[in-house]
């Protein structure tokens, strides 16, 4: 079998099963495990999968710029934004992550809402300017341009002073085994710190993030109060995530 054929088979199997176990795949094809590992390394370098110990998981497609991600599944993101906004109650202290879905949450918040929103996203803070009764607290640090959020030790230290009712977390990967993941080490540390300071954490996840993994772990699925997914999410994928510990809710279209 040619290398290109073998790699395509790996990608097809990854789409079908949601993971690759290098040892089992090598035995099935009668090739060395080293050959499979080399193929996985090369595919990972191309951004087509995420390597893990003993094999690989699907890579998240949520790796483009903020402008590119705004164009992905806009209807699903609007539905997720409505669902997220509906979770915010008057008088609450809410942590709102960065990203395109969080901006949709802001757009669906009532203009007369009285609440406190804590964010490490300058874009989210600016989007909240028209909500005159919302107290906006911005956590400052180094700007991570991919997600347009502040990261670093100063954000983690500030998070330790919070006691929030709700955290609407954004991630790039949601996988039954890998849990919640993101693509930057410092961003993952900030998300973990914010998660620890909220009574409940909810993830609003578009379809491109479901069943995929990124390099840095944030939390297991079982720690979420809810995982909100689009109505377009396939039933088989929903069942896998539920089996991994997710408490699933579907955003109305």
Backbone bond lengths (Angstrom), bond angles and torsions (degrees), N, CA, C in turn:
res aa  C-N    CA-C-N  psi(-1)  N-CA   C-N-CA  omega(-1)  CA-C   N-CA-C  phi
1 X - - - 1.470 - - 1.528 109.18 -
2 X 1.347 115.54 133.51 1.461 120.16 178.96 1.525 110.78 -69.38
3 X 1.339 114.84 155.53 1.469 119.66 -179.80 1.520 111.74 -57.35
4 X 1.350 116.50 -43.28 1.469 119.76 -179.40 1.526 111.29 -62.89
5 X 1.334 116.67 -38.74 1.468 120.38 178.32 1.524 110.82 -66.28
6 X 1.322 115.53 -41.50 1.470 120.57 -179.49 1.533 110.96 -64.33
7 X 1.322 115.44 -42.11 1.467 119.21 178.93 1.524 111.34 -65.48
8 X 1.330 116.08 -39.83 1.467 118.88 178.44 1.514 110.92 -64.53
9 X 1.330 116.07 -37.90 1.464 120.14 177.10 1.529 110.86 -63.96
10 X 1.331 116.38 -39.33 1.465 120.49 176.62 1.530 111.04 -60.35
11 X 1.334 116.01 -45.70 1.464 120.00 -179.40 1.526 111.77 -66.72
12 X 1.343 116.03 -38.68 1.469 119.95 177.40 1.523 110.73 -63.42
13 X 1.322 116.58 -42.71 1.463 121.25 179.65 1.532 110.84 -66.18
14 X 1.326 115.99 -36.26 1.457 120.81 178.57 1.528 110.62 -64.41
15 X 1.337 116.61 -42.53 1.470 120.15 177.89 1.519 111.02 -65.22
16 X 1.328 115.93 -37.16 1.462 121.16 -176.35 1.523 112.28 -74.64
17 X 1.340 117.21 -46.59 1.470 121.69 -172.25 1.526 114.40 -101.48
18 X 1.338 116.63 -16.92 1.459 119.52 -179.26 1.520 113.74 82.19
19 X 1.320 117.96 0.13 1.466 121.12 176.22 1.524 109.70 -166.29
20 X 1.326 115.77 161.53 1.460 122.86 174.94 1.523 107.92 -126.71
21 X 1.325 116.60 130.12 1.462 121.76 171.58 1.531 106.11 -105.44
22 X 1.326 116.66 114.10 1.462 120.88 -171.78 1.522 112.62 -58.12
23 X 1.320 117.09 -43.16 1.469 120.34 -177.12 1.528 110.98 -63.29
24 X 1.337 116.88 -46.21 1.460 120.66 -178.87 1.524 111.07 -65.51
25 X 1.335 116.58 -39.15 1.465 120.47 -179.44 1.521 110.77 -66.71
26 X 1.332 116.84 -40.75 1.465 120.41 179.71 1.527 111.16 -64.64
27 X 1.327 116.46 -39.60 1.474 120.54 178.64 1.516 111.14 -67.44
28 X 1.315 116.26 -38.82 1.470 120.76 -179.69 1.524 111.32 -62.75
29 X 1.351 116.42 -41.40 1.464 120.33 -177.35 1.524 113.09 -91.26
30 X 1.328 116.86 -9.22 1.457 119.75 -178.78 1.512 113.17 70.39
31 X 1.345 116.38 35.91 1.454 121.42 178.21 1.530 108.25 -123.08
32 X 1.322 116.73 169.77 1.458 119.44 -177.19 1.530 110.77 -74.66
33 X 1.325 114.66 151.01 1.460 119.65 177.00 1.520 110.33 -65.42
34 X 1.338 117.67 -30.98 1.465 121.37 177.48 1.524 111.11 -61.87
35 X 1.327 116.59 -37.72 1.466 120.65 178.56 1.525 110.45 -64.34
36 X 1.322 115.99 -43.91 1.469 120.19 179.22 1.519 109.60 -63.29
37 X 1.332 116.77 -44.25 1.466 120.08 -179.50 1.529 111.25 -62.01
38 X 1.350 117.02 -38.33 1.466 119.94 178.61 1.530 110.20 -64.58
39 X 1.328 116.44 -42.76 1.464 120.18 177.14 1.530 110.87 -60.59
40 X 1.323 116.31 -42.47 1.471 120.47 -179.66 1.530 110.74 -65.17
41 X 1.334 116.19 -39.88 1.474 119.48 178.24 1.522 110.68 -61.27
42 X 1.333 116.69 -44.30 1.463 120.66 -177.50 1.536 110.95 -68.35
43 X 1.319 117.02 -40.16 1.466 120.20 177.78 1.526 110.97 -67.10
44 X 1.331 116.86 -35.77 1.464 120.58 177.52 1.523 110.26 -66.04
45 X 1.338 117.04 -39.23 1.460 121.16 179.08 1.524 111.19 -63.97
46 X 1.339 116.31 -26.60 1.468 121.37 177.27 1.527 111.91 -86.33
47 X 1.342 116.91 -1.06 1.455 121.27 179.83 1.515 114.19 76.39
48 X 1.340 117.37 21.07 1.470 120.07 -174.60 1.526 113.35 -97.47
49 X 1.335 116.98 -8.52 1.457 121.62 174.53 1.521 108.68 -159.23
50 X 1.337 115.74 168.42 1.459 122.14 178.01 1.520 108.49 -114.30
51 X 1.323 117.21 116.50 1.458 120.10 -179.99 1.520 110.80 -73.66
52 X 1.324 115.69 140.73 1.461 122.85 173.64 1.523 107.37 -134.81
53 X 1.333 116.43 171.40 1.455 119.93 179.96 1.528 110.41 -58.79
54 X 1.332 116.32 120.82 1.456 121.31 176.82 1.506 115.50 86.50
55 X 1.339 118.38 0.40 1.464 118.34 -178.86 1.512 113.24 171.14
56 X 1.350 116.06 -136.37 1.465 120.09 -175.75 1.520 110.49 -156.07
57 X 1.343 114.25 158.30 1.458 123.46 174.73 1.526 108.05 -126.18
58 X 1.339 118.50 160.49 1.469 119.75 176.78 1.521 111.13 -61.25
59 X 1.317 117.30 138.58 1.465 121.71 178.11 1.512 109.73 -82.89
60 X 1.331 115.59 147.39 1.456 120.15 177.75 1.520 110.47 -71.16
61 X 1.339 115.18 140.66 1.463 119.83 175.30 1.519 111.52 -84.69
62 X 1.344 116.93 -6.35 1.472 121.14 -175.34 1.526 110.58 -84.12
63 X 1.326 115.96 58.04 1.467 120.43 -176.41 1.519 112.49 -120.32
64 X 1.328 117.64 -2.46 1.452 120.37 179.06 1.519 111.70 -75.49
65 X 1.324 115.77 179.63 1.456 120.75 178.12 1.526 109.70 -68.14
66 X 1.340 115.71 165.71 1.461 120.49 179.18 1.525 110.08 -58.73
67 X 1.334 117.14 -39.06 1.461 120.76 -179.29 1.529 110.99 -64.72
68 X 1.348 116.37 -39.23 1.472 120.22 178.22 1.513 110.30 -67.78
69 X 1.345 117.50 -43.50 1.455 121.23 -176.68 1.522 112.37 -66.93
70 X 1.330 117.02 -26.03 1.468 120.24 178.14 1.523 111.54 -63.74
71 X 1.335 116.69 -24.17 1.465 120.59 -177.52 1.525 112.85 -88.49
72 X 1.340 117.79 -8.37 1.460 121.55 -176.91 1.529 110.80 -84.16
73 X 1.343 116.68 125.24 1.467 123.14 174.38 1.526 112.66 44.12
74 X 1.344 118.59 58.21 1.466 119.99 -175.52 1.528 113.35 -62.10
75 X 1.329 118.05 -35.30 1.473 120.00 -179.51 1.525 111.20 -67.03
76 X 1.326 115.90 -41.84 1.471 120.02 177.55 1.524 110.33 -62.73
77 X 1.325 116.97 -40.82 1.467 119.90 -178.26 1.526 111.41 -68.86
78 X 1.334 115.99 -34.47 1.468 117.81 175.33 1.522 110.72 -64.51
79 X 1.332 115.94 -41.21 1.471 119.57 178.15 1.527 110.90 -63.79
80 X 1.330 116.66 -41.09 1.468 120.52 177.41 1.530 110.56 -65.38
81 X 1.331 116.68 -38.07 1.455 120.75 178.11 1.517 111.77 -62.55
82 X 1.333 116.67 -42.93 1.470 120.66 177.34 1.528 110.38 -62.45
83 X 1.340 115.86 -43.02 1.470 120.32 -179.00 1.526 110.70 -64.27
84 X 1.329 116.95 -41.40 1.454 120.51 179.56 1.514 112.15 -66.90
85 X 1.326 116.45 -42.52 1.464 120.78 179.69 1.527 111.07 -62.49
86 X 1.328 116.75 -34.72 1.465 120.92 -179.21 1.526 112.18 -67.27
87 X 1.330 117.18 -19.43 1.465 121.12 179.82 1.527 112.61 -81.79
88 X 1.327 116.61 -16.50 1.465 121.30 -176.80 1.531 109.01 -84.88
89 X 1.327 116.41 119.47 1.466 121.68 -177.49 1.528 110.82 -105.35
90 X 1.333 117.15 150.72 1.465 120.08 177.86 1.527 111.64 -55.36
91 X 1.329 115.79 138.68 1.453 121.61 177.49 1.515 115.27 86.01
92 X 1.316 117.27 -6.21 1.467 119.99 -177.69 1.532 112.08 -78.58
93 X 1.332 114.50 158.07 1.457 121.94 165.63 1.534 106.14 -102.51
94 X 1.316 116.32 117.46 1.467 122.05 -172.87 1.524 109.54 -122.13
95 X 1.316 116.87 130.93 1.463 122.02 172.99 1.527 107.63 -93.66
96 X 1.322 116.28 125.19 1.462 121.02 -178.95 1.523 109.01 -118.20
97 X 1.313 115.40 120.71 1.465 122.25 -178.20 1.523 110.81 -71.67
98 X 1.319 116.44 175.91 1.451 121.29 173.87 1.516 111.09 -85.58
99 X 1.328 116.54 -179.99 1.455 120.97 175.44 1.517 113.43 108.81
100 X 1.329 114.71 169.62 1.462 121.17 -174.33 1.526 112.92 -68.35
101 X 1.317 117.80 -35.78 1.464 119.85 179.38 1.523 110.94 -69.21
102 X 1.327 117.72 -37.43 1.463 121.07 177.01 1.524 110.91 -62.98
103 X 1.320 117.34 -37.66 1.459 119.99 176.57 1.526 110.68 -64.50
104 X 1.335 117.13 -33.17 1.461 120.28 174.53 1.527 111.23 -67.41
105 X 1.325 116.90 -37.04 1.473 120.38 176.28 1.521 109.49 -58.17
106 X 1.329 116.86 -47.27 1.471 120.99 -179.32 1.524 110.51 -58.77
107 X 1.325 117.38 -42.52 1.457 120.88 -177.98 1.526 112.32 -63.42
108 X 1.341 117.52 -23.50 1.457 121.03 -177.49 1.532 113.12 -101.71
109 X 1.320 118.02 1.51 1.455 120.22 175.87 1.528 109.69 -75.09
110 X 1.331 118.73 137.92 1.477 120.44 177.23 1.529 110.68 -60.51
111 X 1.318 116.94 140.56 1.459 120.74 -178.51 1.525 112.20 -67.68
112 X 1.338 116.39 -20.67 1.467 118.75 179.08 1.531 112.84 -96.70
113 X 1.323 117.22 10.57 1.465 120.81 179.86 1.525 110.78 -61.95
114 X 1.336 115.37 134.50 1.462 121.32 173.05 1.530 107.44 -111.42
115 X 1.305 115.13 111.42 1.464 121.18 -177.72 1.522 108.56 -163.43
116 X 1.327 115.63 174.83 1.468 121.42 174.18 1.522 108.02 -116.49
117 X 1.312 116.19 126.66 1.462 121.24 178.24 1.522 108.80 -114.75
118 X 1.322 115.38 124.48 1.463 122.52 175.57 1.524 107.79 -104.28
119 X 1.309 117.60 129.94 1.455 120.15 -179.40 1.523 110.42 -145.16
120 X 1.326 116.29 151.47 1.467 120.82 172.12 1.523 109.79 -108.52
121 X 1.359 114.88 18.55 1.459 120.84 179.37 1.522 110.41 -110.33
122 X 1.331 119.13 113.34 1.464 120.51 175.67 1.527 112.33 -57.35
123 X 1.339 117.42 -37.04 1.468 120.87 -179.28 1.521 111.13 -64.53
124 X 1.331 117.12 -41.35 1.457 120.89 178.12 1.524 110.28 -66.28
125 X 1.332 117.08 -41.31 1.461 121.01 179.07 1.528 110.98 -59.62
126 X 1.327 117.15 -44.93 1.466 121.15 179.10 1.531 110.46 -65.17
127 X 1.335 116.67 -40.35 1.470 120.33 179.97 1.529 112.07 -62.93
128 X 1.332 117.04 -25.99 1.464 121.63 -179.91 1.526 113.09 -84.41
129 X 1.324 118.05 -1.84 1.469 121.21 -174.58 1.528 112.22 -58.69
130 X 1.320 117.16 -32.39 1.463 120.33 -178.84 1.511 114.33 -78.41
131 X 1.312 118.01 -10.36 1.464 121.87 177.65 1.530 107.47 -89.58
132 X 1.317 115.66 87.92 1.462 121.11 -167.81 1.513 113.67 -67.26
133 X 1.327 118.10 -19.72 1.458 120.64 -178.17 1.533 112.33 -101.14
134 X 1.328 116.30 6.78 1.468 120.98 177.04 1.529 108.66 -98.63
135 X 1.323 115.49 121.56 1.475 120.68 173.49 1.521 107.59 -78.57
136 X 1.320 116.51 123.59 1.468 121.13 -176.07 1.525 109.33 -110.26
137 X 1.333 115.91 120.84 1.462 122.25 176.89 1.525 108.25 -112.14
138 X 1.329 116.76 123.98 1.460 121.50 -176.88 1.525 109.31 -108.25
139 X 1.328 116.33 125.73 1.463 121.95 176.93 1.527 108.31 -88.60
140 X 1.333 116.29 121.66 1.464 120.47 -173.75 1.510 113.65 -95.78
141 X 1.324 115.85 151.68 1.456 122.29 178.50 1.508 109.71 -179.18
142 X 1.328 116.71 -156.61 1.467 120.99 177.04 1.520 109.64 -78.41
143 X 1.331 117.42 132.82 1.460 121.09 -178.56 1.527 110.57 -76.31
144 X 1.338 115.39 119.22 1.461 121.71 174.30 1.524 106.81 -94.09
145 X 1.330 116.73 103.73 1.460 121.54 -167.05 1.522 114.20 -66.40
146 X 1.330 118.03 -29.99 1.465 119.11 -178.61 1.524 111.25 -56.41
147 X 1.326 116.91 -44.53 1.466 121.48 -179.25 1.517 112.41 -104.57
148 X 1.353 117.04 -4.00 1.465 122.31 -177.15 1.524 110.74 54.20
149 X 1.339 115.20 50.67 1.463 121.84 176.34 1.528 108.96 -131.16
150 X 1.323 115.77 156.36 1.460 121.19 174.98 1.525 109.81 -86.56
151 X 1.327 116.44 137.25 1.459 121.70 -179.51 1.523 109.14 -133.73
152 X 1.333 115.44 172.76 1.456 120.32 175.86 1.517 112.63 115.21
153 X 1.339 114.86 178.58 1.455 121.71 -174.60 1.520 112.74 -60.74
154 X 1.337 117.00 -35.74 1.468 119.76 -178.33 1.525 111.42 -64.46
155 X 1.329 117.20 -35.29 1.466 120.55 178.37 1.531 110.00 -70.48
156 X 1.320 116.68 -42.82 1.466 121.11 179.53 1.524 110.30 -63.32
157 X 1.337 117.19 -41.82 1.467 120.69 179.11 1.524 111.44 -65.07
158 X 1.327 116.79 -41.68 1.470 120.33 178.50 1.528 110.84 -65.21
159 X 1.327 116.63 -36.70 1.467 120.57 179.72 1.517 111.49 -61.02
160 X 1.330 117.08 -32.21 1.464 121.03 -178.70 1.523 112.53 -64.13
161 X 1.341 117.51 -17.34 1.461 121.37 -179.33 1.529 111.92 -91.53
162 X 1.322 117.66 -2.12 1.464 121.51 -175.30 1.524 111.84 -90.26
163 X 1.319 114.28 155.95 1.463 122.21 167.96 1.529 105.97 -144.09
164 X 1.328 115.97 91.00 1.463 121.52 -171.82 1.522 111.97 -100.22
165 X 1.325 115.33 155.13 1.470 121.40 175.54 1.523 111.32 -78.81
166 X 1.329 116.11 -36.61 1.461 120.73 -170.76 1.519 109.99 -148.51
167 X 1.331 115.95 140.46 1.461 122.47 172.56 1.513 108.05 -123.49
168 X 1.333 116.82 117.29 1.457 121.93 173.32 1.524 107.03 -93.49
169 X 1.318 115.23 98.95 1.463 122.70 -171.90 1.529 111.72 -92.59
170 X 1.311 115.39 140.54 1.457 120.98 171.61 1.516 110.18 -108.38
171 X 1.318 116.88 139.90 1.462 122.25 177.08 1.529 108.44 -138.01
172 X 1.329 116.61 167.86 1.459 119.52 176.65 1.524 112.01 -101.72
173 X 1.349 117.63 -16.49 1.461 120.60 179.98 1.514 111.69 -136.78
174 X 1.332 115.56 136.07 1.472 122.56 175.47 1.522 106.94 -132.90
175 X 1.341 116.26 107.89 1.473 120.31 -173.45 1.526 109.43 -133.31
176 X 1.322 116.66 143.39 1.462 121.77 -176.17 1.520 112.23 -57.53
177 X 1.326 117.92 -37.34 1.459 121.21 -178.58 1.531 112.40 -98.14
178 X 1.320 117.23 -43.99 1.472 120.64 -177.72 1.523 111.74 -76.43
179 X 1.318 118.19 -18.72 1.457 121.88 -179.57 1.517 112.09 75.84
180 X 1.336 116.15 -142.86 1.456 122.50 -178.33 1.526 108.72 -93.98
181 X 1.323 116.50 128.34 1.464 120.73 -176.28 1.520 110.20 -138.06
182 X 1.322 114.91 162.19 1.460 121.00 174.99 1.526 108.74 -145.41
183 X 1.340 115.87 170.82 1.464 119.10 -169.07 1.504 116.55 -94.73
184 X 1.351 118.41 0.09 1.457 120.37 -177.55 1.524 109.34 -129.11
185 X 1.332 116.54 135.70 1.468 121.81 -176.08 1.524 112.04 -61.26
186 X 1.337 116.83 -48.87 1.462 120.28 -178.11 1.527 111.62 -68.11
187 X 1.315 116.84 -38.62 1.465 119.64 178.56 1.524 110.80 -62.88
188 X 1.334 116.69 -38.81 1.463 120.48 177.32 1.529 110.72 -62.71
189 X 1.322 117.13 -39.84 1.474 120.83 179.31 1.525 110.92 -63.71
190 X 1.334 117.04 -40.25 1.465 121.01 177.68 1.520 110.60 -64.32
191 X 1.322 116.68 -44.53 1.470 120.01 -179.74 1.530 110.98 -62.54
192 X 1.324 117.29 -40.45 1.470 119.74 177.96 1.527 110.56 -62.54
193 X 1.347 116.22 -42.51 1.465 120.41 -179.00 1.528 110.99 -64.09
194 X 1.317 117.69 -42.57 1.462 121.16 179.82 1.531 110.92 -68.47
195 X 1.305 116.77 -39.76 1.468 122.18 177.95 1.531 110.87 -58.33
196 X 1.318 116.37 -40.41 1.464 120.82 -178.20 1.527 112.85 -69.67
197 X 1.344 117.30 -18.42 1.455 120.61 -176.98 1.527 113.21 -102.33
198 X 1.303 117.97 9.22 1.468 121.44 -179.74 1.527 110.46 -114.30
199 X 1.326 115.48 140.67 1.462 119.67 176.89 1.526 110.52 -63.94
200 X 1.334 116.48 -37.64 1.469 121.29 178.09 1.522 109.17 -137.88
201 X 1.322 115.96 140.21 1.455 121.72 174.53 1.519 109.12 -118.27
202 X 1.325 115.41 131.74 1.469 122.21 178.42 1.524 108.19 -124.33
203 X 1.323 116.49 135.27 1.465 121.40 174.96 1.521 108.99 -107.70
204 X 1.328 116.22 128.81 1.463 123.79 173.65 1.524 106.35 -101.74
205 X 1.329 117.71 108.21 1.467 120.20 -169.69 1.518 112.02 -120.16
206 X 1.325 116.44 121.08 1.458 121.40 174.46 1.526 109.64 -74.22
207 X 1.327 115.45 163.88 1.462 121.51 -170.78 1.526 113.06 -61.15
208 X 1.345 117.55 -31.79 1.463 120.51 -177.74 1.525 112.54 -66.89
209 X 1.341 117.91 -14.80 1.467 121.52 -178.92 1.528 112.44 -97.96
210 X 1.315 116.96 -18.31 1.463 120.76 -173.85 1.529 111.74 -77.24
211 X 1.325 115.67 134.55 1.458 120.50 179.93 1.509 113.39 77.44
212 X 1.348 117.38 12.28 1.465 121.33 -179.11 1.525 110.59 -121.01
213 X 1.322 115.84 169.26 1.464 120.88 -179.60 1.517 110.58 -139.32
214 X 1.336 115.17 148.18 1.464 123.31 173.63 1.528 108.13 -117.80
215 X 1.334 118.69 171.91 1.470 120.04 -170.15 1.525 116.70 -66.62
216 X 1.346 119.29 -28.21 1.463 119.25 -168.20 1.525 111.60 -116.89
217 X 1.329 114.56 128.42 1.464 121.76 -174.23 1.524 111.43 -79.12
218 X 1.346 115.59 142.83 1.458 122.05 175.88 1.523 110.61 -112.36
219 X 1.333 117.01 -55.02 1.468 120.68 -178.11 1.524 109.09 -167.23
220 X 1.336 117.59 157.38 1.465 120.20 173.62 1.528 111.04 -74.93
221 X 1.308 116.91 156.65 1.463 122.13 -178.00 1.530 111.78 -60.29
222 X 1.323 117.15 -34.50 1.466 120.40 -174.88 1.527 112.81 -64.83
223 X 1.340 118.13 -16.86 1.463 120.55 -179.28 1.526 113.11 -81.77
224 X 1.324 117.37 -8.88 1.460 120.61 -179.27 1.520 111.55 -79.63
225 X 1.332 115.77 143.65 1.465 119.94 169.15 1.522 109.45 -70.72
226 X 1.336 116.59 -33.41 1.467 121.04 177.55 1.523 110.04 -163.22
227 X 1.327 115.27 147.17 1.454 123.19 168.51 1.529 105.96 -112.12
228 X 1.319 116.94 113.16 1.465 121.81 -177.77 1.523 108.50 -97.85
229 X 1.330 116.24 125.07 1.465 121.80 -175.49 1.526 109.73 -125.56
230 X 1.330 117.28 160.36 1.471 119.93 178.82 1.528 111.38 -70.04
231 X 1.317 115.74 157.43 1.465 121.09 177.34 1.525 111.69 -64.53
232 X 1.333 117.40 -19.04 1.464 122.24 -179.58 1.531 112.79 -79.75
233 X 1.336 118.13 -2.28 1.469 121.11 -178.26 1.525 110.72 -66.97
234 X 1.344 118.62 125.14 1.470 120.54 179.68 1.526 112.32 -58.97
235 X 1.323 116.20 144.84 1.459 121.20 -177.41 1.530 111.89 -60.61
236 X 1.326 116.63 -39.06 1.472 119.69 -179.37 1.526 110.95 -62.34
237 X 1.331 117.15 -38.53 1.459 121.22 178.85 1.521 110.60 -69.16
238 X 1.323 116.61 -39.34 1.467 120.12 176.87 1.532 110.37 -58.72
239 X 1.324 115.91 -44.60 1.470 120.22 -177.98 1.528 111.35 -64.14
240 X 1.336 116.68 -38.97 1.468 119.85 178.58 1.524 110.78 -62.40
241 X 1.319 116.34 -44.50 1.461 120.15 -178.36 1.525 111.05 -68.56
242 X 1.315 117.27 -37.11 1.460 120.67 176.32 1.519 110.66 -64.90
243 X 1.341 116.33 -38.83 1.461 120.34 177.17 1.528 111.34 -64.56
244 X 1.337 116.29 -26.78 1.458 121.28 177.62 1.523 113.68 -82.53
245 X 1.329 116.96 0.23 1.465 120.81 175.92 1.504 115.62 110.06
246 X 1.334 118.13 2.57 1.469 120.57 -177.58 1.524 111.03 -77.72
247 X 1.326 115.26 136.43 1.469 122.24 170.73 1.525 106.04 -93.19
248 X 1.323 115.45 101.80 1.454 121.73 -167.30 1.528 112.83 -86.60
249 X 1.336 116.02 136.57 1.449 122.50 169.25 1.525 107.50 -132.11
250 X 1.329 116.48 144.92 1.463 121.16 -177.56 1.513 109.88 -107.87
251 X 1.329 116.55 128.87 1.469 121.53 178.60 1.522 108.81 -76.78
252 X 1.317 116.56 127.98 1.455 120.78 179.41 1.534 109.33 -65.70
253 X 1.319 116.13 140.84 1.458 120.36 -178.02 1.514 113.19 -71.24
